[in-house]
Amino acid sequence: MADLAAKSALNKSVTPLLIPYSDYKASIRTYIRDLMQKKSDTHELMLSYVSFNNADTNKIAKISGTVTNVAERKQAWMSSTFDQSHAATKAVDGDTTADGFSHVAHTATDQSSAWWKVDLQTTVRSARVTLYFRTDFKYRRNGVHLYTSETNSVHPKEGNLCHNVTGRPDGADIPDVLNVICPGTWRYLTVYTDTDNDGDGPVLDFAEVQVWICTVGMYGPDCTRSCSSRHCKVLSSTCDHITGTCRAGGCQDGWMGVDCTTECPSGAYGANCAKNCSSRPCKTSSTSCNRISGACPDDGCEDGWMGADCTKDGSKDGGAVACATVIGSCTTWPRVPDCSSVFTAALCRLRRGSWWLRAIGAWNRVLPNIPLWP
C-alpha cells in the first residue's frame, strides 16, 4: 500500500489519492518521508491536508495538490532547550513521527514562557502552517500561539497573531495535527506559550512544523490549479500562487474572472464577457450568442454594420470594401473624384437608405466643396 501511495503521489496530475484510514496510520509517515528524500532537490510533495477521526476507522485521508514545504531544514531556534537531543532543529528535520519523547523539539521546564522560531529564508504570503503535536503527551497543546513577522525581532510575540490553540488543559480535545493558514506576508514563524497546563511551567514539545506554499506554476487554496490552464490573453506558466490573477490584458474571449477560468454566462460574450448579446445590431436579434465571437445569425447585420458580431461601424475601418457591391463603381457618380474608404462608406449608407443623416455628414466632412446632388 505504501509503494502504491508513493507512486501516486509522484504523479503530477491533480487526481486525488485516497488512502483508507486503516492503512494510513502505519504508512503515511514512512512514504512521505521517503518521497521527500527522493525529491530532496525540490521538496515537492502531493499534499493538501489530512483529516481523520481516531474513532472512525472508515475515514479517508485525502492528499492532493502540488506544494512545497519551505520550513524543512531551515534555521530554527528556541528560548531554551531541554537537552541537546531535543534541539529546535528537531521540528524542521522532515520527520513527522510524534508518538514519543525522542521525536520532538522540547524547551526546558520551569520557565515563565517558551517560544520556538524558524526563519524560512524566503518571504511567503498566506501560507499554510501544519504543526504536529506530540501524541503521547498532550498537556502542552492548550495555549499555544502562532505569530508571523517579516523581521526577526527579539520579542517573540512581535508581528501578527495567526492562531491561538484553545481547549482543555490536558489537550484531549485538541487535534494531533494543527492546520491553519497564516495570512499576510511574512518570513518568520514563532510558536509561543505562556500557559502552564501540567505544573512544569510553560513548555513546548512538538514533532514538526511545516510551512506549505504552492510550487511554481500552481495556485489556489490547495495548490491544485495550474497557471498554464488559465485563459489569459497574455499566457504564462507562472502566476500569483493565491489568486492566479492574469496579467494586463485580461481574459481571452469567452472567459472571465480574476484567473480567467470562468466561462461567460448566457447572454454575454467577448473578452472578460463584457459584451451583451442583445446589444448586437443583427438582422435577427437574440439574447444569446456564441460566448467567444458573439457571431450574428447567417442573415447578417442591420444596414450600416459589419463584422462577425455586427458591432463594427460600416463607415470606418474598411467600410468601403464591405459596401462596394452596393454602390457600384466610382463612375456611377460623376461628381465623385475618388473612392476613399470614408467617402465610399458614406455613399453606401445613403444608397442603402439607413443612417442617411450620418452619411450626409460624412460627405460634407470629406468633400465640403462638392454638392451631394447636381
N, C-alpha and C positions, 0 to 999 in steps of 0.2 A: 504493500500500500504506500509506503514511504517513497519508494522508487517511482511509482506512478504519479504521485503528487508532485515530486520534484521535476519530472519531465513536463508535466502540465504547467507548472509554474514558470518554466523556462520558455514556454511558448509565448510569443509576443502578442498574440491575439487577446481580445478582451473577454473571451468566453469565460464565465465564472468557473472556478474549480471548487467542487463540493466535496467535503470530507465528512463522513459520518463521525459523530462525536466519539463513538466507541474507539475509533482508530486515531482520533485527533490527539488525545492527551499523551499517548505513548510515542507518537511520531512527529508531531508538529515542530517541536523544538529541534529535533535532530535534522530533519530535512531542510528547515530554514537555515540552520547553521551551516550545513553542508553546501547549500545553494549559495549563501553569502561568501563562503570560502572559494567556491568555484568561480564566482564573478567578483572577486575582491577588487578588480581593477575599476569597476564602475559601481559596485554595490547595488545593482538593480535587482528588484525583487517584486514579484507579483503579490501585492498585499494591499488590502484596504483596512479591514478591521475584523476582529474576532469577537463574536458574541455568543455566549452559551450559558446554560444554567446547569450547575452540577447535579441538580435533582432530576434533570431530564436527559436521559441518555440518547434520546432520539433527536436532540438538537443538531443543527448543521453549522459548521464553521465555513464561512464563505470568504474566499480570497479572490480579489480581482483588482485590476488596475496596475499601472506601472509607476512605481515610486522609488525614491532614493532616501536612505537614512543618512542624513548629514551629520549626525551626532557620533556615529560609531568611530571609535579610536581617536576622538578629538581630545584636546586638553581639558582636563576636569580636575577640580579641587574642592575641598570642603572645610568646614570650620574646625573640625577635629577628627581624629582617626582612632577607632577602637584598637587596632593594631595594624601592622604592615600588610597583613594578609587581607585586609578589608579596606583598601585604599579607594579613593574616589574613582579611579580608572576602572574598577570592577563593574561600574554601572554603564560603561560605554565600550565593553570588550566584545560585544556581539553575542554574548551568551544570555539567553532569557530564562535559563533554569532558575527557579525561585523557591524550590522546596527544601532549602536548608541554609544554615548559617554560613557555610563555606562559599556560597554563591553571591553574597551581597556586599555592597559598599555599606560601611557601618561607622557612624560617628560615635564619639565617646559618650559615656553616661554622665549623669550629674552635671549637666551644663544648663545655662539659662536659656539657650536657644541652639538650634542646629541648622546649618544650611549646606547645600551641595550645588555646585555651579559647573556648567560646561560652556566652552567657547566654540561655537560652530565654525568659526574662521570664515564664515560667509554670511551675508545678510539674507534672511528669509522673510516671507510675507504670508501671514495667515497659515502657518504650518501646523500640521497635526502632531501632537505630542502623545506618545504612548509610554506609560510608566508601569513596570512590572513589580508589584509589591511582593515582599516575602510571603510565602503561603503557609509556612509552618508556625509563624508567629505574627499575629495580625494587630497587635496593640499599637503599632507605630503608624497607622494609616490616618486616623482621625486627626484633623487639624493641619494636615499638610497643605501648603500653599505653593502655587507655581507663579513665578514672576518672570517677565521678559524685559529686556532692555537692549538698546543699541550700543551702550558703553559699558565698560567693566568698572562698576562702582564698588567702593569699599563697603557700601551699605547694602546688605543682601536684599532688602525689600524695596530698593530704589528701582523705578521702572513702572511697568504696568502689571497689575494683578490679573492673571489669566484665569486661575481656577482655585477654588477652596474646597478641599475634601472634608466633608462632614458626615458624621454618623455616630454610632455607639463607640464608647471608649475602647471596647475590646475589638473593634474593627470588624465584627462578624457580619455586619450588614453592608460593608463596603466591598465592591468587586475586587478581584485579584489583579485585574488589569484596568488601568485608567486610560481612556482615550478622550482627548479634548483638543479642539482647535484653538490655538492662541492667536488672536487677531493682531493686526498691525505689522509693522516692520521691525525686526529685531535680530540680534546676533547671539546674545547671551540668555541662557535659561537657568533660573535659580529655583531649586526646591528648598522650601523653608518650613520650619516648625518652631513654635514656642509652646507647644501643648505637651503636657506630661500626662500620658494615659496609663502608665503602669508603675509609677513611683520611682523610675530611674531617671526622671527629668526628660526634657525634650530630646528625642533620639530619632535619627533617620536610619533606616536599613531597608534597602530595596535592591532588586537584582539588576535592572536595566532601565535606561532611559533612551528612547528613540525619538528623533525629530524627522518626520517624513515630509518630503516635498515631491512634486511631480518631476520625473525625468524630463530632459529636454525633448520637446516635441509633443508632450502630453499636457492636458489641463483638465480642470473641473474638480468638483468636490472629492471624488475618489480617483482622480487622475486616469479616468477611463476614456477620455475623449482625445482624439488625435488632432493636432493643429493642421495636419495635411488634409483632413477630411472636411474642413470648413469651406464655405462657398464665398470666399472673399474675392473682390476684384483684383487685389494685389495678393497673389498666392505666396505663402511662406510655410516652411516646415517647422518653424518655431513661433511661439506666441506667449502671451501672458498666461502663466500656469494656473491662474484662478479663473479668469473670465474668458480667455481665448479671444479677446477683442480683435477684430480685424483692423488693419492699419487704414490710413487715409485712403479714401476711395469707396469705402463701404462694401456693400454686398453685390454679388453678381445678380443679373436679372432673375427674378423669381424667388429671391431669398431675402430674409430679414432677420433682425435680432442682433445683439451685440457681437455674437460669434458667427452670424450668418448661417445658421443651421436650421432655421425655421422657414418652411415653405410659405409663400404668400397665401393668405386666406382667400376664399372665394370672393370675386369682385375686385381684387387688386392684382397688379402686375408690375413688372419692371424692376429696376434697381431699388433695393430696400422696400419694395412693394408700395412705392409712393404714388403710383398712378391708379386711377379708378376706371374700371371697365365701362361704366355707364357714362363716362365723360367723353368717350371717343366719338368723333363725328363720322360714324359708319352709316352707310345707307340703311342697313338693318341693325337697329340698336339692340343692345343686350347688356344685362347687368353682370354677366360672367364672360370670361375670356381666357385665353392661354396665359398662364401666370408669368411666363417668360417674355413673350413677344407682344401679347395683347392684340394679336392679329385680328382684323375685321373679317367677317364672312366673305365668301367668294364674290359677292356683288360689289365689293369695294367701298369707296369713300363717298361722302357727300361732296357736292361740287366745291371746288376750291381747296381740297385737302388731298394729301398724298401720304405714302409710307405704309408699312405693314399695319400699323395701328391707326392710320389716318390722322395723325396729330401733327404732321409737317405742313406748314403753310405753303400752299401751292405757288405763292408769289415770290418765294425765296428758295434758295438752295436748289437750283435745278428745276424750277417750276416750268421753264420754257420747254425742256425736253419732255416733261410729262404731258404738256398741253399741245405739242407740235401737231398731233393728228387732228386736233380740234380746230385750230385756227388756220391750218394750211400753210402755204409758203409766204415769204415776205412780199411777193408780188401781188398777193391778194389785196394788199392795202397800199395804193400808190404813194401815199404820203409818208410811209414808214421808211426811214433811211437805213435802218439796220435791224437786227433781230437780237438785241441784248436780252439776257435772261429776265431781268426785271420787267422790261418793256413788254416782251412777248407774253410773260405770265399775266400782265395786266390785261392784255387783249384777250387772253384765254378766259379770264374770269368774266370779262364783259360779254364775249360771244356766247358763253355758256349760261348767261342770264342770272348769275348769282354773284353776290358781293360786288355789285356794279359800282357802288359809291367808292369803295376802296380801289377799284380798278381805275376809275377816272382820276382819283388822287395820285395813283402811281404814274399814270400817263403825264399828268401835269408836272410831277416832280422830275421825270426823265426828259420829257420833250416840252418844256414850257412855251416854246415859240411855234409849235406846230399844232394847229387845231385838231381836235379829235374827229370832227366831221368837216367835209368840204364846205 
